Amino acid sequence: GKETIFELKNTDKFLLKLVSTGETWVSIKNGKGYSFFQGMLVKGSTESQSVDLSKETEAVLVIGNSTNTEIYVNDQKLEYAVPPTDHVRQDITIRFIPADQ
């Protein structure tokens, strides 16, 4: 379906950046439901949102328009597991397992 789970391992940092290439609604929460950001990202305006999630164990992302949203984790572009053309809205969970665990 439109839900994907990724695991982030072998690192001690978890830096998340969402970039809009058009217009998209996004939500960034931790595993406990605390909201770091929720709203529109628009190219040429508020086109990106960066969050340091290194102290979190999980990030829960809702990407309203995945065809217009790029996701970066520690400066690496994340490839959608489900093609954005198949599901425009995507719910993505990233589980962070720090290197020292």
Backbone as CSV, one residue per row, in Angstrom:
resi,resn,N_x,N_y,N_z,CA_x,CA_y,CA_z,C_x,C_y,C_z
1,GLY,0.813,-1.192,0.000,0.000,0.000,0.000,0.850,1.247,0.000
2,LYS,0.332,2.303,0.603,1.029,3.577,0.616,1.869,3.759,1.875
3,GLU,1.990,2.718,2.701,2.771,2.822,3.935,4.088,2.077,3.776
4,THR,5.188,2.737,4.193,6.524,2.174,4.067,7.265,2.348,5.385
5,ILE,8.091,1.365,5.736,8.944,1.463,6.923,10.394,1.300,6.487
6,PHE,11.230,2.255,6.895,12.667,2.196,6.653,13.374,2.099,7.994
7,GLU,14.575,1.502,7.999,15.420,1.501,9.197,16.694,2.261,8.884
8,LEU,17.075,3.142,9.799,18.314,3.906,9.689,19.281,3.343,10.714
9,LYS,20.396,2.761,10.241,21.361,2.102,11.132,22.766,2.596,10.848
10,ASN,23.709,2.208,11.725,25.141,2.461,11.552,25.482,3.949,11.458
11,THR,24.772,4.747,12.224,25.063,6.173,12.301,24.608,6.671,13.664
12,ASP,25.144,7.821,14.084,24.691,8.395,15.360,23.897,9.669,15.134
13,LYS,23.584,9.977,13.866,22.769,11.166,13.601,21.601,10.822,12.697
14,PHE,20.550,11.587,12.858,19.328,11.397,12.074,18.822,12.790,11.703
15,LEU,19.304,13.280,10.566,18.913,14.596,10.086,17.964,14.411,8.908
16,LEU,16.770,14.944,9.052,15.723,14.793,8.048,15.488,16.122,7.352
17,LYS,15.369,16.077,6.034,15.043,17.284,5.272,14.029,16.913,4.202
18,LEU,12.944,17.669,4.157,11.932,17.504,3.115,12.010,18.722,2.207
19,VAL,12.026,18.486,0.893,12.128,19.567,-0.085,10.990,19.440,-1.086
20,SER,10.310,20.550,-1.330,9.223,20.560,-2.308,9.750,21.019,-3.661
21,THR,9.366,20.282,-4.698,9.707,20.674,-6.068,8.488,21.297,-6.748
22,GLY,7.458,21.527,-5.978,6.208,22.114,-6.480,5.405,22.589,-5.288
23,GLU,4.354,21.825,-4.964,3.517,22.147,-3.810,3.098,20.843,-3.152
24,THR,3.258,20.772,-1.832,2.922,19.553,-1.109,2.583,19.886,0.335
25,TRP,1.742,19.064,0.937,1.454,19.152,2.371,2.230,18.024,3.031
26,VAL,2.926,18.343,4.141,3.697,17.311,4.834,3.485,17.411,6.338
27,SER,3.740,16.290,6.995,3.697,16.219,8.448,4.915,15.428,8.904
28,ILE,5.608,15.957,9.930,6.751,15.270,10.529,6.462,15.114,12.017
29,LYS,6.361,13.864,12.467,6.131,13.580,13.886,7.136,12.545,14.358
30,ASN,7.300,12.462,15.685,8.106,11.359,16.217,7.172,10.190,16.510
31,GLY,7.743,9.081,16.995,6.952,7.889,17.262,5.917,8.063,18.357
32,LYS,6.075,9.116,19.175,5.130,9.371,20.270,4.025,10.343,19.851
33,GLY,4.077,10.801,18.601,3.028,11.694,18.118,3.330,13.169,18.247
34,TYR,4.532,13.531,18.745,4.893,14.948,18.850,5.153,15.492,17.443
35,SER,4.529,16.612,17.111,4.649,17.193,15.775,5.803,18.189,15.703
36,PHE,6.741,17.945,14.781,7.842,18.874,14.530,7.464,19.885,13.456
37,PHE,6.644,19.469,12.495,6.177,20.357,11.437,4.950,19.744,10.784
38,GLN,4.028,20.626,10.422,2.840,20.195,9.689,2.400,21.382,8.854
39,GLY,2.352,21.203,7.555,1.907,22.311,6.721,2.364,22.171,5.286
40,MET,2.189,23.260,4.543,2.507,23.279,3.119,3.974,23.627,2.891
41,LEU,4.560,22.943,1.924,5.864,23.324,1.402,5.626,23.717,-0.052
42,VAL,6.102,24.900,-0.422,5.863,25.419,-1.769,7.185,25.905,-2.351
43,LYS,7.523,25.410,-3.535,8.756,25.832,-4.203,8.755,27.342,-4.388
44,GLY,9.873,27.986,-4.027,9.983,29.431,-4.154,9.501,30.177,-2.931
45,SER,8.877,29.462,-1.985,8.393,30.073,-0.740,9.027,29.277,0.400
46,THR,8.220,28.640,1.231,8.740,27.718,2.239,8.897,26.385,1.539
47,GLU,10.064,26.162,0.920,10.179,24.974,0.079,10.883,23.819,0.750
48,SER,11.438,24.032,1.961,12.054,22.891,2.642,11.884,23.017,4.147
49,GLN,11.997,21.880,4.795,11.887,21.800,6.253,12.930,20.796,6.718
50,SER,13.791,21.226,7.654,14.836,20.352,8.187,14.619,20.146,9.678
51,VAL,14.802,18.896,10.133,14.615,18.565,11.542,15.728,17.611,11.970
52,ASP,16.331,17.895,13.125,17.313,16.979,13.707,16.548,16.012,14.606
53,LEU,16.489,14.754,14.183,15.742,13.734,14.926,16.684,12.748,15.622
54,SER,17.921,13.166,15.856,18.937,12.274,16.431,18.566,11.748,17.813
55,LYS,17.719,12.465,18.543,17.310,12.026,19.881,16.026,11.190,19.843
56,GLU,15.491,10.963,18.649,14.244,10.212,18.492,14.538,8.778,18.062
57,THR,13.576,7.882,18.279,13.725,6.501,17.834,12.958,6.248,16.538
58,GLU,12.070,7.194,16.209,11.221,6.978,15.046,10.722,8.318,14.515
59,ALA,10.608,8.404,13.193,9.976,9.548,12.547,8.806,9.025,11.731
60,VAL,7.676,9.711,11.834,6.488,9.329,11.076,6.174,10.501,10.141
61,LEU,6.292,10.230,8.846,6.082,11.265,7.839,4.798,10.990,7.072
62,VAL,4.050,12.044,6.832,2.935,11.962,5.896,3.292,12.926,4.771
63,ILE,3.405,12.381,3.576,3.744,13.171,2.399,2.484,13.270,1.554
64,GLY,1.912,14.454,1.487,0.647,14.638,0.784,0.772,14.509,-0.720
65,ASN,1.902,14.971,-1.278,2.104,14.906,-2.719,3.525,14.419,-2.979
66,SER,3.690,13.105,-3.018,5.033,12.524,-3.137,5.676,12.809,-4.498
67,THR,4.869,13.150,-5.510,5.455,13.481,-6.812,6.203,14.811,-6.742
68,ASN,5.898,15.651,-5.736,6.545,16.956,-5.578,7.395,17.045,-4.319
69,THR,7.753,15.914,-3.700,8.476,15.950,-2.433,9.703,15.057,-2.471
70,GLU,10.855,15.641,-2.141,12.086,14.864,-2.006,12.394,14.733,-0.524
71,ILE,12.819,13.538,-0.122,13.150,13.262,1.276,14.644,12.982,1.354
72,TYR,15.317,13.669,2.282,16.742,13.448,2.505,16.955,13.028,3.953
73,VAL,17.740,11.975,4.151,18.122,11.524,5.488,19.647,11.574,5.527
74,ASN,20.184,12.390,6.438,21.639,12.590,6.546,22.233,12.927,5.172
75,ASP,21.586,13.841,4.461,22.010,14.342,3.147,21.968,13.301,2.030
76,GLN,21.369,12.137,2.286,21.196,11.118,1.250,19.732,11.137,0.805
77,LYS,19.524,11.215,-0.505,18.144,11.232,-1.010,17.527,9.850,-0.859
78,LEU,16.353,9.815,-0.258,15.630,8.569,-0.043,14.797,8.262,-1.287
79,GLU,14.912,7.049,-1.761,14.083,6.620,-2.886,12.775,6.067,-2.319
80,TYR,11.658,6.516,-2.860,10.364,5.996,-2.414,10.287,4.503,-2.724
81,ALA,9.854,3.698,-1.747,9.676,2.263,-1.966,8.462,2.017,-2.866
82,VAL,7.470,2.865,-2.745,6.274,2.804,-3.587,6.372,3.981,-4.562
83,PRO,6.319,3.744,-5.859,6.428,4.852,-6.810,5.370,5.929,-6.561
84,PRO,5.784,7.210,-6.525,4.813,8.297,-6.315,3.683,8.293,-7.329
85,THR,3.929,7.755,-8.515,2.855,7.687,-9.513,1.793,6.668,-9.128
86,ASP,2.162,5.678,-8.270,1.189,4.684,-7.809,0.346,5.215,-6.644
87,HIS,1.012,5.889,-5.708,0.327,6.472,-4.538,0.894,7.863,-4.309
88,VAL,0.075,8.884,-4.570,0.538,10.268,-4.402,0.776,10.568,-2.923
89,ARG,-0.181,10.193,-2.064,0.024,10.356,-0.625,0.773,9.136,-0.116
90,GLN,1.807,9.385,0.691,2.548,8.275,1.270,2.792,8.520,2.746
91,ASP,2.659,7.439,3.520,2.948,7.449,4.953,4.232,6.654,5.142
92,ILE,5.254,7.323,5.678,6.570,6.698,5.791,7.028,6.758,7.240
93,THR,7.450,5.609,7.758,8.028,5.539,9.099,9.510,5.225,8.947
94,ILE,10.347,6.004,9.626,11.787,5.745,9.627,12.181,5.417,11.056
95,ARG,12.630,4.186,11.273,13.075,3.757,12.605,14.579,3.980,12.710
96,PHE,14.970,4.706,13.757,16.380,5.062,13.948,17.005,4.148,14.992
97,ILE,18.038,3.409,14.577,18.757,2.522,15.477,20.198,3.043,15.559
98,PRO,20.515,3.852,16.604,21.846,4.465,16.695,22.971,3.439,16.671
99,ALA,24.131,3.863,16.212,25.298,2.984,16.032,25.723,2.320,17.333
100,ASP,25.488,2.984,18.480,25.960,2.422,19.754,24.971,1.455,20.388
101,GLN,23.937,1.069,19.660,22.964,0.109,20.217,23.100,-1.249,19.576
